[in-house]
Amino acid sequence: MRKATLVILTGLYITLSLLTAVLVGRGEGAGASVGLATFIAALGLCFAFHALIAMALDNAKLQDEVGAIREAHQILADQLERVDQRMNEVVETVTDDALRRSEELSSEVHMLEDVVQRMSDRLETQLSNQVSAARTPDRGRSAQSAALLDTVRDALADNRVDLYLQPIVSLPQRRTVFYESFSRLRDETGRVMMPAEYLSVAEPEGLVAAIDNLLLFRCVQIVRRLAKQDRKVGIFCNISTASIADETFFPQFLELLAANRDLAGALIFELGQSAFDSRGSVEARNMGKLADLGFRFSLDKVTDLDLDFQDLARSDVKFLKIGAQFLLDQLTETDEGLVLKSLPDLAAQDFASLTRRYGVDIIVEKVEAERQIVDILELDIAYGQGHLFGEPRPIRDAVLAETDPPADYMKTNMRRRAGMRG
């Protein structure tokens, strides 16, 4: 386009120069040389004028471009200033949040240290009162039982209490929705001791509460860790009525849970049906305090299906764990159809619906074989647990270390009794 314009203008300049030369030549009566000189001069003036106009236009365009660049630079500078201001705000917010979380964590750790120290003192007293009997076989305890009690005591003193988790799945999808926590003790060789082995000596000596308490603390910390990872999985944690009624332990533990009440939806406390039925006023009152914080309860070791559902609802019991074989053994065929021996007036498939009307879900536990699943699904039961869905597995050492009570809290106190051994 610019080339065509230049050709047209050049033609116009030549035409104007020729006309000027002709006019000058006629007016002065001059010859061809004067006309040629006039033509050249006129053509030069035309191109000079053209150059001036082109230069002026280029300068104007350059000024516009410079102005645009300056405007863009100002916009960029404004944006950078806004970004810098926003970054400063974010840094301040993150710093404040980090400081707040650090203060919360520090407060929680101090609280935990205080609680476990109190538990340590109480456990030390229990053990010191029982250690003489543990060492003297002629007082009614065999040498084997005394040695086993020593192993339990040492495991507690050296913090060799491990946390195991077993999945609880939804039926029929078999998707993990909860975990149940278990405690396992290890002897000095690292051998894992099953509850059936050590409870026989731990229960008479009042040591089960100490084991349960360690488990409770670790469950709180594990649930906190899962919550930070935004994992919507709850944990069932066994709690003994001795712990619930313990006037030293329970107030401190309640304080810890009050500081972590946002975990109420993910932490379910579990106790046996017989312990629940025989609970006294202190246990009932303290369970009510936990319920006021939003925590729920589960009953396991269920052996009687003729339940007081109104009492369960009042006590915030939300789950019933019934052994798979026990439940299937309860089924009996009548003229009215399949019923449960404990509830002959109720169709078996309506039992789960009845419990749900009171806000209680059934978990069939100890499911070992696929053939059991067929009958369980016909009963419209929502959850299952057992080796068929997954065995209890230990939490990794690195994770478990994060949930340990502070710095071998029992070891320091317990070793003072070491001189009483042997």
Order of alpha helices (4+ residues) and beta strands (2+ residues): alpha-alpha-alpha-beta-beta-beta-alpha-alpha-beta-alpha-alpha-beta-alpha-alpha-beta-alpha-beta-alpha-beta-beta-beta-alpha-beta-alpha-beta-beta-alpha-alpha
